Amino acid sequence: MAASVTEEETTQNNNQNQTVEEERESFTCATLLVNASVLALALKTVVDLGVLDVLSMADPDVGLTAAEISERIPTRNPEAPGMLERILRLMMNEGVVYCSSDLFDEAPMKYRLGREIMDILQWILRDWDYEHCLKLLKNCYMSVPVDGKIIVVEQILPTFAEISAVSKDKCQLDMVSLTQTPGGKERMQGQLRNLAISAGFKDIIHVSYVYHYSVMEFLKWMISLPF
């Protein structure tokens, strides 16, 4: 009898631990979704106001302050420089723009598009329609050197219907994009290739596959490997 009670208590403890772990995982996923929405809205503001266009025409070695950018975008809001500064700091943390000033310098920070070999777009394209994705990718194309590339992390929808847990998860997230981000969508492999080629990239390679997400490289040169 004592042994049976012990086994029953062990089973209950295991079930409780599993429940707690599932709740933590659900909370983490929910937090990621909320944060993704915040980034999407901030990026939409940057794109709609033409901030990336302004930065693309600026000297990449110098950059522009938030106040200088606000003078060149269509807004009359007197608080625009301060609000734009906060948005650009988020964009900087996400690798969309870069800072030309020392973070500890008292002078206003100057922002610029990257001239690094590589930019990273993680779970970004899914939040936008074709036109906005194309505009964003073209800006990325201009921001990297001739031998540069960008890293894109996205889920790729199956070309044909599949009955699997992975396929269900991808389709459910596609529904999240449909309801939460106007124009947003998860895309198939061919759709991502068409976007990349239309933006000017010469080739795409599939680097790895991690937790349902595909890690891809959009290259400015031809490497002739299958995607």
C-alpha positions in Angstrom: 0.0 0.0 0.0 2.8 2.4 0.9 4.5 1.7 -2.4 1.3 2.4 -4.3 0.9 5.7 -2.5 4.5 6.7 -3.3 4.0 5.8 -7.0 0.8 7.8 -7.1 2.4 10.9 -5.5 5.3 10.6 -7.9 2.9 10.5 -10.9 1.1 13.6 -9.5 4.3 15.5 -9.1 5.4 14.6 -12.6 2.1 15.8 -14.0 2.3 19.0 -12.0 5.8 19.7 -13.2 4.7 19.0 -16.8 1.8 21.4 -16.4 4.0 24.2 -15.0 6.5 23.7 -17.8 3.7 23.9 -20.4 2.4 27.1 -18.8 5.8 28.6 -18.9 6.2 27.7 -22.5 2.8 29.2 -23.4 3.6 32.4 -21.5 6.9 32.7 -23.4 5.2 32.2 -26.8 2.6 34.8 -25.9 5.2 37.3 -24.9 7.1 36.7 -28.1 3.9 37.4 -30.1 3.3 40.6 -28.2 6.8 41.8 -28.8 6.6 40.9 -32.4 3.5 43.1 -32.8 5.3 46.0 -31.2 8.3 45.7 -33.6 5.9 45.4 -36.5 4.0 48.6 -35.6 7.2 50.5 -35.1 8.7 49.3 -38.4 5.4 50.2 -40.2 5.8 53.7 -38.8 9.4 54.0 -40.1 8.4 52.7 -43.5 5.2 54.8 -43.9 7.1 58.0 -42.9 9.9 57.3 -45.3 12.6 57.3 -42.7 14.5 54.5 -44.5 14.4 56.5 -47.7 15.8 59.6 -45.9 18.6 57.5 -44.4 19.4 55.9 -47.7 20.1 59.3 -49.2 22.3 60.5 -46.3 26.0 60.1 -46.0 26.5 56.6 -44.5 29.7 57.6 -42.8 28.0 60.5 -40.9 24.3 59.6 -40.5 21.4 61.9 -39.3 20.0 62.8 -35.9 16.4 62.2 -35.1 15.8 65.9 -35.4 17.4 66.1 -38.8 15.3 63.1 -40.0 12.1 64.6 -38.7 12.7 67.7 -40.8 12.7 65.6 -43.9 9.6 63.5 -43.3 5.9 64.5 -43.8 5.0 65.4 -40.2 4.2 68.6 -38.3 4.1 67.0 -34.9 6.4 69.2 -32.6 7.2 66.1 -30.6 8.3 64.1 -33.6 12.1 64.3 -32.9 11.7 62.8 -29.4 9.2 60.1 -30.6 11.4 59.2 -33.6 14.4 59.0 -31.3 12.7 56.3 -29.3 11.6 54.4 -32.4 15.0 54.5 -33.9 16.6 53.1 -30.7 14.3 50.1 -31.1 15.3 49.8 -34.8 18.9 50.0 -33.8 18.5 47.2 -31.2 16.9 45.1 -33.9 19.6 45.8 -36.4 17.5 47.7 -38.9 19.5 50.9 -38.5 22.9 51.6 -37.0 24.3 54.4 -34.7 27.2 56.5 -35.9 27.8 58.1 -32.4 29.2 56.9 -29.1 26.3 55.8 -26.9 28.0 57.5 -24.0 28.5 60.8 -25.9 26.3 63.7 -24.9 25.9 64.7 -28.5 22.7 63.5 -30.2 23.0 60.1 -31.8 23.2 59.9 -35.5 21.5 57.0 -37.3 22.4 55.4 -40.6 21.7 52.4 -42.7 24.2 49.6 -42.3 27.3 49.2 -44.4 28.2 45.9 -42.7 28.6 42.7 -44.7 25.4 41.2 -43.2 22.0 42.4 -41.9 19.5 40.1 -40.1 15.8 40.0 -40.7 14.3 37.7 -38.1 10.5 37.2 -38.3 10.0 40.5 -40.1 8.8 39.7 -43.6 5.8 37.8 -42.3 4.4 41.1 -40.9 4.2 42.8 -44.3 2.5 42.7 -47.6 4.4 42.3 -50.9 5.0 46.0 -51.6 6.3 46.7 -48.1 8.5 43.6 -48.1 9.9 44.6 -51.5 10.7 48.1 -50.3 12.3 46.8 -47.1 14.4 44.3 -49.0 15.5 46.9 -51.5 16.7 49.1 -48.7 18.6 46.1 -47.2 20.1 45.4 -50.7 21.4 49.0 -50.8 22.8 48.9 -47.3 25.2 46.0 -47.8 28.3 46.0 -50.0 28.7 44.2 -53.4 29.8 41.0 -51.7 27.3 41.4 -48.9 24.3 39.4 -47.8 21.4 39.5 -45.4 20.1 36.7 -43.1 16.4 36.0 -43.2 14.7 33.9 -40.6 11.2 32.9 -41.5 8.8 30.0 -41.5 8.2 28.5 -44.9 4.7 27.2 -45.6 4.5 23.8 -47.3 3.8 24.0 -51.1 1.3 21.1 -50.7 -1.1 20.4 -47.9 0.5 18.3 -45.1 -1.1 16.7 -42.1 1.6 17.2 -39.4 2.1 19.1 -36.2 4.7 21.3 -37.9 2.4 22.2 -40.8 -0.5 22.9 -38.4 1.8 25.3 -36.4 2.8 27.2 -39.5 -0.7 27.5 -40.7 -1.9 28.7 -37.3 0.8 31.4 -37.2 -0.3 32.4 -40.7 -3.8 33.0 -39.3 -2.2 35.2 -36.6 -0.6 37.3 -39.4 -3.9 37.4 -41.2 -5.8 38.8 -38.2 -3.1 40.9 -36.5 -0.9 42.4 -39.2 -2.8 43.7 -42.3 -1.2 42.3 -45.4 1.1 40.1 -43.4 1.4 36.4 -44.2 3.7 33.4 -43.9 5.1 32.6 -47.4 6.1 29.6 -49.4 9.6 29.0 -50.7 8.8 30.3 -54.2 7.2 33.5 -52.9 10.3 34.3 -50.8 12.6 33.7 -53.8 10.5 36.0 -56.0 10.7 38.7 -53.3 14.5 38.4 -53.1 15.1 38.4 -56.8 12.7 41.3 -57.3 14.6 43.3 -54.7 17.9 42.7 -56.6 19.4 39.8 -54.8 21.1 37.3 -57.1 20.9 34.1 -55.1 19.4 32.5 -52.0 20.7 29.6 -50.0 19.1 27.6 -47.2 21.5 27.6 -44.3 19.7 25.6 -41.6 16.3 24.7 -40.1 15.7 25.4 -36.4 12.4 25.0 -34.5 10.2 25.2 -37.6 12.2 28.2 -38.8 14.3 28.4 -42.0 17.5 30.3 -41.9 18.3 31.7 -45.3 21.0 33.9 -46.9 19.9 36.5 -49.6 23.1 37.1 -51.5 24.2 39.9 -53.8 26.2 37.5 -55.9 25.5 34.2 -57.6 26.5 31.1 -55.8 24.5 28.6 -57.8 23.3 26.3 -55.0 19.8 24.9 -54.9 17.3 26.6 -52.6 
